[in-house]
Amino acid sequence: MTGLSWLTDKPFAHRGLHHAGKGIAENSLTAFRGAIAQGVGIELDVRATADGEAVVFHDVTLERLTGAPGAVATSTALGLKAHRLFGAHDDKIETLPGVLSVIRGQVPVLIEMKDCGAQNTRLCIAVRRALEGYSGAAGIMSFNPAFPKWFAKHAPGITRGLVTSDRGENYGLFAGTRYGHRRNMRAARAQFLAHDLLSLPSSFIRAMRGKGVPTLSWTVRSEADSQKARDNVDNVIFELETD
């Protein structure tokens, strides 16, 4: 597993250093700039638009984060950029290339690819295109093993990981069991794992760490969470505690 030390060198801010109480929206440029200023890595989410672009956004629909109706999958990238994210800052929905042009390799980036059904291949192509020539440390990951499997075949130089949980995620052959995780990891040809904090401790994660596979855990929100993660994995994906 040479060349993957960046996965465990510094913690990753979940959707950037967002903070609702301070008007900093998740997956926003302000949240990403905050992570860069603090010298921590960035975890972000991407979805496919109707015109095959990758935009940095977590939800299927726009309402929770913008107040607008509609869905990412039925909107164009240009149309989505017109939507302002809730918060005190003038942040809008950004494309992945636009976000990467701001990060510019200053901190490592984990890109969680959200399942988009029939648009999954288009999302893979868009993310690969965004990462071509990117000089910073970056990798993709997903609950769906089909994403890292695609990258193993079509873009093997891009680091790829599997997101896992024992709480019934409906991906893979035997999701939610240690046997399912092993099968999914082999199918995905994953190079690292991001495991649900609420599913720790885990015999699967313990076995993978024993084999030298980098392991992270999400989402760490307190000192107690941090201690649990330190006892079980190599690194954390965290959120700031909010009032």
ABEGO torsion letter per residue (X at the ends): XBGAAAAAABBBBBGEBBBAAAGBBBGBAAAAAAAAAAGBBBBBBBBBBAAGBBBBBABABAAAAAGBBEBAAABBAAAAAABBBBEABBBBBBBAAAAAAAAGGABBBBBBBBBAEAAAAAAAAAAAAAABGBABBBBBBBABAAAAAAAAAABAABBBBBBBBAAGBBBEABBGBAAAAAAAAAAAGBABBBBBAAAOBBAAAAAAAAAGBBBBBOBBABAAAAAAAAAABABBBBBBBBX
